Amino acid sequence: MSNSSSILKDALKFHEEGRFHAAANLLLDGFHQDPQNVSIARQLGIVLHAVGDSEGAVDFLSRAYQSNPSDAETIAELVLVLHELERYDDASAVLMNGLNAGIETEAFATKLRAA
């Protein structure tokens, strides 16, 4: 198992256990080791959103979105955070760009329903 895979696995476990700060710290270390890793950036954004750091969440989710503009999980989380920040035009733009990039709409809807 690669180091990134191990970090993601452990961070997801911490997140599920409600240990958000431990997950965030682990993911931040992983991000510093591999800033191009889209999965780590996305998961770090998700965890930051969970602990209430919406601005930080937008930063990392945006990084993941720029690398993969059709990823349903990233787009759903980013749209939710932007909406919470009352950045409605940005949320609409992300959604429209995702649709144009070929987002799988069923996966997107599933992610939104789970939120």
C-alpha positions as a Python dict, from the first residue, in 0.01 Angstrom:
ca = {
    (1, 'M'): (0, 0, 0),
    (2, 'S'): (141, 340, -96),
    (3, 'N'): (197, 611, 161),
    (4, 'S'): (-88, 818, 12),
    (5, 'S'): (-324, 521, 29),
    (6, 'S'): (-227, 461, 390),
    (7, 'I'): (-281, 826, 478),
    (8, 'L'): (-624, 827, 314),
    (9, 'K'): (-724, 502, 483),
    (10, 'D'): (-617, 624, 828),
    (11, 'A'): (-773, 968, 773),
    (12, 'L'): (-1106, 814, 670),
    (13, 'K'): (-1099, 599, 982),
    (14, 'F'): (-1032, 904, 1200),
    (15, 'H'): (-1308, 1095, 1023),
    (16, 'E'): (-1559, 814, 1077),
    (17, 'E'): (-1461, 806, 1445),
    (18, 'G'): (-1524, 1179, 1475),
    (19, 'R'): (-1155, 1254, 1520),
    (20, 'F'): (-1162, 1535, 1267),
    (21, 'H'): (-854, 1721, 1386),
    (22, 'A'): (-645, 1402, 1377),
    (23, 'A'): (-773, 1336, 1025),
    (24, 'A'): (-700, 1694, 917),
    (25, 'N'): (-347, 1685, 1059),
    (26, 'L'): (-271, 1355, 888),
    (27, 'L'): (-410, 1477, 556),
    (28, 'L'): (-224, 1806, 581),
    (29, 'D'): (101, 1616, 631),
    (30, 'G'): (10, 1400, 332),
    (31, 'F'): (-67, 1708, 126),
    (32, 'H'): (273, 1858, 209),
    (33, 'Q'): (437, 1532, 97),
    (34, 'D'): (234, 1512, -224),
    (35, 'P'): (57, 1840, -312),
    (36, 'Q'): (-56, 1699, -648),
    (37, 'N'): (-257, 1417, -489),
    (38, 'V'): (-619, 1498, -575),
    (39, 'S'): (-765, 1243, -333),
    (40, 'I'): (-578, 1389, -37),
    (41, 'A'): (-675, 1745, -131),
    (42, 'R'): (-1041, 1645, -168),
    (43, 'Q'): (-1049, 1455, 161),
    (44, 'L'): (-872, 1740, 341),
    (45, 'G'): (-1138, 1978, 209),
    (46, 'I'): (-1413, 1745, 330),
    (47, 'V'): (-1259, 1721, 678),
    (48, 'L'): (-1202, 2096, 701),
    (49, 'H'): (-1567, 2149, 611),
    (50, 'A'): (-1666, 1904, 885),
    (51, 'V'): (-1473, 2103, 1148),
    (52, 'G'): (-1621, 2433, 1031),
    (53, 'D'): (-1328, 2573, 834),
    (54, 'S'): (-1527, 2653, 522),
    (55, 'E'): (-1267, 2885, 370),
    (56, 'G'): (-995, 2623, 414),
    (57, 'A'): (-1229, 2362, 271),
    (58, 'V'): (-1287, 2575, -40),
    (59, 'D'): (-911, 2605, -96),
    (60, 'F'): (-846, 2231, -93),
    (61, 'L'): (-1168, 2134, -269),
    (62, 'S'): (-1090, 2389, -541),
    (63, 'R'): (-747, 2231, -589),
    (64, 'A'): (-909, 1889, -632),
    (65, 'Y'): (-1177, 2034, -860),
    (66, 'Q'): (-919, 2201, -1085),
    (67, 'S'): (-743, 1867, -1127),
    (68, 'N'): (-1062, 1671, -1193),
    (69, 'P'): (-1355, 1899, -1286),
    (70, 'S'): (-1596, 1609, -1333),
    (71, 'D'): (-1552, 1434, -996),
    (72, 'A'): (-1898, 1409, -839),
    (73, 'E'): (-1777, 1391, -478),
    (74, 'T'): (-1555, 1697, -511),
    (75, 'I'): (-1818, 1901, -692),
    (76, 'A'): (-2094, 1810, -445),
    (77, 'E'): (-1882, 1907, -145),
    (78, 'L'): (-1753, 2225, -309),
    (79, 'V'): (-2104, 2335, -410),
    (80, 'L'): (-2229, 2276, -55),
    (81, 'V'): (-1945, 2475, 101),
    (82, 'L'): (-1978, 2762, -146),
    (83, 'H'): (-2352, 2771, -82),
    (84, 'E'): (-2295, 2787, 296),
    (85, 'L'): (-2058, 3078, 237),
    (86, 'E'): (-2334, 3246, 33),
    (87, 'R'): (-2115, 3235, -277),
    (88, 'Y'): (-2408, 3130, -490),
    (89, 'D'): (-2265, 3242, -824),
    (90, 'D'): (-1946, 3046, -760),
    (91, 'A'): (-2148, 2738, -658),
    (92, 'S'): (-2356, 2764, -977),
    (93, 'A'): (-2043, 2805, -1189),
    (94, 'V'): (-1882, 2495, -1036),
    (95, 'L'): (-2199, 2294, -1095),
    (96, 'M'): (-2238, 2414, -1454),
    (97, 'N'): (-1870, 2349, -1530),
    (98, 'G'): (-1905, 2003, -1380),
    (99, 'L'): (-2206, 1930, -1599),
    (100, 'N'): (-2016, 2052, -1904),
    (101, 'A'): (-1715, 1837, -1804),
    (102, 'G'): (-1933, 1527, -1788),
    (103, 'I'): (-2003, 1480, -1418),
    (104, 'E'): (-2199, 1164, -1350),
    (105, 'T'): (-2525, 1321, -1238),
    (106, 'E'): (-2649, 1016, -1045),
    (107, 'A'): (-2329, 1004, -837),
    (108, 'F'): (-2355, 1380, -781),
    (109, 'A'): (-2717, 1352, -667),
    (110, 'T'): (-2626, 1065, -435),
    (111, 'K'): (-2350, 1273, -275),
    (112, 'L'): (-2586, 1567, -223),
    (113, 'R'): (-2856, 1346, -72),
    (114, 'A'): (-2600, 1206, 174),
    (115, 'A'): (-2501, 1556, 291),
}
